[in-house]
């Protein structure tokens, strides 16, 4: 792996995290460790506060070690629509 200048993970209250893999021959820089990762490898997409326009590709191991806060627990959409507590 080649290290580049360390990019930074955008601070957020919580992150949406989902596994991904692509057939696209692209290379991304992990925002946590600064190392490159290939799109064809198993990795994850992390999105600050669920905003997919700010998503970043990261190594699974880096995200696990960073222990990022996940989506906050709360009432589900159906409960909110029905006005239930």
N, CA, C and O of each residue as an XYZ file, in Angstrom:
340
protein
N       0.844     -1.185      0.000
C       0.000      0.000      0.000
C       0.885      1.242      0.000
O       1.967      1.254      0.586
N       0.421      2.243     -0.643
C       1.155      3.496     -0.699
C       0.448      4.522      0.163
O      -0.764      4.712      0.059
N       1.206      5.171      1.004
C       0.630      6.184      1.883
C       0.712      7.531      1.189
O       1.743      7.898      0.628
N      -0.356      8.233      1.236
C      -0.409      9.597      0.719
C      -0.625     10.513      1.894
O      -0.665     10.072      3.043
N      -0.765     11.790      1.603
C      -1.041     12.706      2.704
C      -2.325     12.258      3.385
O      -3.309     11.928      2.723
N      -2.308     12.251      4.675
C      -3.441     11.746      5.447
C      -4.662     12.628      5.238
O      -4.633     13.822      5.537
N      -5.712     12.049      4.734
C      -6.949     12.797      4.595
C      -7.684     12.709      5.921
O      -7.335     11.895      6.776
N      -8.646     13.500      6.085
C      -9.349     13.556      7.357
C     -10.789     13.118      7.208
O     -11.440     13.347      6.188
N     -11.251     12.493      8.242
C     -12.644     12.078      8.277
C     -13.467     13.256      8.781
O     -13.169     13.840      9.824
N     -14.486     13.588      8.038
C     -15.335     14.713      8.405
C     -16.042     14.433      9.734
O     -16.682     13.391      9.873
N     -15.941     15.338     10.715
C     -16.607     15.096     11.996
C     -18.128     15.095     11.845
O     -18.691     15.895     11.098
N     -18.769     14.200     12.554
C     -20.228     14.103     12.496
C     -20.742     13.457     13.775
O     -19.996     12.789     14.491
N     -22.016     13.662     14.050
C     -22.650     13.057     15.230
C     -22.757     11.544     15.067
O     -22.608     10.800     16.036
N     -23.019     11.085     13.826
C     -23.142      9.660     13.540
C     -22.832      9.413     12.067
O     -22.819     10.340     11.258
N     -22.582      8.154     11.737
C     -22.219      7.768     10.371
C     -23.065      6.600      9.896
O     -23.341      5.668     10.651
N     -23.468      6.660      8.647
C     -24.082      5.516      7.984
C     -22.916      4.711      7.412
O     -22.047      5.264      6.739
N     -22.898      3.411      7.682
C     -21.798      2.562      7.239
C     -22.380      1.367      6.489
O     -23.229      0.651      7.020
N     -21.922      1.150      5.247
C     -22.417     -0.007      4.505
C     -21.296     -0.628      3.695
O     -20.461      0.084      3.139
N     -21.271     -1.962      3.624
C     -20.234     -2.653      2.855
C     -20.441     -2.450      1.361
O     -21.569     -2.293      0.894
N     -19.346     -2.454      0.622
C     -19.445     -2.276     -0.822
C     -18.249     -2.917     -1.521
O     -17.233     -3.225     -0.899
N     -18.397     -3.103     -2.794
C     -17.332     -3.557     -3.689
C     -17.767     -3.133     -5.077
O     -18.957     -3.172     -5.390
N     -16.840     -2.734     -5.901
C     -17.165     -2.240     -7.224
C     -16.350     -2.985     -8.274
O     -15.299     -3.546     -7.965
N     -16.822     -2.989     -9.485
C     -16.060     -3.542    -10.607
C     -15.299     -2.433    -11.331
O     -14.602     -2.679    -12.315
N     -15.443     -1.218    -10.829
C     -14.779     -0.066    -11.418
C     -13.285     -0.094    -11.073
O     -12.937     -0.262     -9.905
N     -12.404      0.066    -12.050
C     -10.975      0.067    -11.757
C     -10.525      1.419    -11.203
O      -9.821      2.170    -11.879
N     -10.931      1.720     -9.985
C     -10.599      2.998     -9.361
C      -9.836      2.763     -8.068
O      -9.834      1.662     -7.519
N      -9.191      3.814     -7.598
C      -8.473      3.764     -6.337
C      -8.940      4.941     -5.487
O      -9.074      6.058     -5.986
N      -9.184      4.690     -4.213
C      -9.618      5.720     -3.280
C      -8.607      5.843     -2.148
O      -7.784      4.949     -1.954
N      -8.658      6.921     -1.414
C      -7.820      7.095     -0.235
C      -8.700      6.971      0.995
O      -9.705      7.671      1.117
N      -8.332      6.097      1.892
C      -9.095      5.907      3.128
C      -8.979      7.170      3.978
O      -7.864      7.621      4.242
N     -10.093      7.752      4.413
C     -10.038      8.980      5.203
C      -9.534      8.759      6.634
O      -9.269      9.725      7.350
N      -9.402      7.518      7.046
C      -8.974      7.231      8.413
C      -7.468      7.003      8.486
O      -6.791      7.603      9.321
N      -6.935      6.139      7.614
C      -5.505      5.812      7.680
C      -4.665      6.546      6.642
O      -3.452      6.669      6.812
N      -5.283      7.032      5.576
C      -4.548      7.729      4.532
C      -3.962      6.820      3.468
O      -3.379      7.310      2.501
N      -4.103      5.491      3.620
C      -3.622      4.554      2.606
C      -4.652      4.419      1.489
O      -5.838      4.693      1.672
N      -4.163      3.988      0.331
C      -5.070      3.799     -0.802
C      -5.789      2.472     -0.690
O      -5.292      1.531     -0.072
N      -6.976      2.406     -1.302
C      -7.701      1.146     -1.402
C      -8.290      1.057     -2.795
O      -8.643      2.069     -3.399
N      -8.392     -0.151     -3.293
C      -8.916     -0.379     -4.637
C     -10.416     -0.633     -4.568
O     -10.898     -1.319     -3.667
N     -11.138     -0.082     -5.510
C     -12.597     -0.211     -5.537
C     -13.034     -1.665     -5.639
O     -14.118     -2.014     -5.172
N     -12.213     -2.518     -6.238
C     -12.590     -3.917     -6.416
C     -12.384     -4.749     -5.151
O     -12.780     -5.914     -5.111
N     -11.775     -4.175     -4.130
C     -11.601     -4.897     -2.864
C     -12.827     -4.677     -1.973
O     -13.587     -3.727     -2.164
N     -13.002     -5.568     -1.001
C     -14.083     -5.367     -0.035
C     -13.726     -4.169      0.825
O     -12.637     -4.114      1.397
N     -14.630     -3.215      0.921
C     -14.439     -2.037      1.753
C     -15.803     -1.506      2.156
O     -16.813     -2.146      1.864
N     -15.866     -0.372      2.808
C     -17.149      0.190      3.233
C     -17.285      1.629      2.755
O     -16.301      2.325      2.505
N     -18.536      2.047      2.639
C     -18.856      3.447      2.388
C     -19.315      4.030      3.713
O     -20.174      3.459      4.386
N     -18.749      5.154      4.081
C     -19.205      5.828      5.294
C     -19.753      7.184      4.884
O     -19.149      7.892      4.078
N     -20.892      7.536      5.439
C     -21.542      8.799      5.109
C     -21.857      9.537      6.404
O     -22.633      9.040      7.221
N     -21.267     10.722      6.607
C     -21.562     11.482      7.805
C     -23.050     11.821      7.879
O     -23.614     12.421      6.964
N     -23.666     11.423      8.985
C     -25.076     11.690      9.255
C     -25.985     11.233      8.118
O     -27.031     11.833      7.869
N     -25.574     10.159      7.425
C     -26.397      9.576      6.379
C     -26.439     10.361      5.082
O     -27.198      9.997      4.184
N     -25.658     11.421      4.945
C     -25.652     12.254      3.745
C     -24.748     11.610      2.698
O     -23.529     11.778      2.747
N     -25.329     10.880      1.760
C     -24.556     10.143      0.771
C     -23.784     11.051     -0.184
O     -22.882     10.572     -0.872
N     -24.100     12.321     -0.249
C     -23.312     13.220     -1.094
C     -21.940     13.484     -0.473
O     -21.036     13.963     -1.158
N     -21.776     13.176      0.819
C     -20.488     13.345      1.507
C     -19.831     12.006      1.822
O     -18.968     11.930      2.696
N     -20.233     10.949      1.115
C     -19.730      9.608      1.406
C     -18.244      9.494      1.095
O     -17.709     10.205      0.245
N     -17.595      8.579      1.805
C     -16.176      8.299      1.617
C     -15.970      6.795      1.628
O     -16.687      6.073      2.321
N     -15.007      6.325      0.873
C     -14.639      4.914      0.843
C     -13.550      4.691      1.876
O     -12.600      5.471      1.955
N     -13.676      3.632      2.673
C     -12.697      3.363      3.725
C     -12.475      1.862      3.876
O     -13.325      1.056      3.496
N     -11.315      1.495      4.439
C     -11.031      0.089      4.736
C     -11.960     -0.381      5.845
O     -12.245      0.372      6.776
N     -12.433     -1.617      5.754
C     -13.277     -2.190      6.806
C     -12.565     -2.170      8.153
O     -13.154     -1.814      9.174
N     -11.293     -2.555      8.143
C     -10.527     -2.636      9.374
C     -10.372     -1.266     10.031
O     -10.433     -1.150     11.255
N     -10.172     -0.239      9.224
C     -10.015      1.116      9.765
C     -11.299      1.594     10.431
O     -11.268      2.184     11.511
N     -12.425      1.333      9.779
C     -13.712      1.752     10.332
C     -13.998      0.995     11.625
O     -14.501      1.578     12.586
N     -13.681     -0.300     11.657
C     -13.901     -1.089     12.869
C     -13.027     -0.566     14.006
O     -13.493     -0.454     15.140
N     -11.768     -0.246     13.718
C     -10.861      0.251     14.746
C     -11.237      1.653     15.219
O     -11.021      1.996     16.382
N     -11.800      2.465     14.318
C     -12.176      3.833     14.680
C     -13.412      3.871     15.566
O     -13.656      4.860     16.257
N     -14.198      2.783     15.546
C     -15.401      2.692     16.379
C     -16.300      3.917     16.193
O     -16.663      4.586     17.161
N     -16.650      4.195     14.948
C     -17.476      5.356     14.625
C     -18.890      5.189     15.175
O     -19.425      4.080     15.176
N     -19.499      6.273     15.639
C     -20.876      6.170     16.136
C     -21.841      5.884     14.995
O     -21.789      6.544     13.957
N     -22.717      4.910     15.178
C     -23.702      4.554     14.163
C     -24.947      5.410     14.271
O     -25.037      6.324     15.090
N     -25.889      5.089     13.430
C     -27.164      5.811     13.398
C     -27.799      5.782     14.789
O     -27.866      4.722     15.412
N     -28.263      6.929     15.282
C     -28.841      6.960     16.625
C     -30.126      6.147     16.715
O     -30.931      6.131     15.783
N     -30.304      5.487     17.827
C     -31.543      4.733     18.055
C     -32.656      5.735     18.361
O     -32.445      6.720     19.069
N     -33.773      5.481     17.846
C     -34.896      6.382     18.079
C     -36.167      5.750     17.556
O     -36.171      4.614     17.081
N     -37.212      6.488     17.649
C     -38.476      5.971     17.148
C     -38.390      5.782     15.642
O     -37.766      6.584     14.947
N     -39.001      4.747     15.147
C     -39.028      4.481     13.717
C     -39.943      5.444     12.982
O     -40.740      6.150     13.600
N     -39.828      5.470     11.676
C     -40.614      6.376     10.853
C     -42.112      6.143     11.029
O     -42.879      7.100     11.138
N     -42.529      4.890     11.056
C     -43.950      4.589     11.191
C     -44.496      5.135     12.521
O     -45.600      5.678     12.562
N     -43.731      4.990     13.591
C     -44.167      5.505     14.902
C     -44.298      7.031     14.855
O     -45.237      7.597     15.414
N     -43.363      7.678     14.193
C     -43.441      9.134     14.106
C     -44.637      9.582     13.282
O     -45.307     10.557     13.623
N     -44.903      8.860     12.189
C     -46.036      9.226     11.343
C     -47.370      9.016     12.058
O     -48.319      9.775     11.861
N     -47.426      7.982     12.882
C     -48.658      7.671     13.609
C     -48.770      8.415     14.939
O     -49.787      8.318     15.627
N     -47.726      9.154     15.295
C     -47.756      9.930     16.528
C     -47.608      9.104     17.785
O     -48.032      9.533     18.858
N     -47.015      7.927     17.675
C     -46.815      7.071     18.846
C     -45.478      7.385     19.502
O     -44.560      7.886     18.853
N     -45.376      7.087     20.794
C     -44.121      7.322     21.523
C     -43.187      6.180     21.393
O     -42.087      6.216     21.945
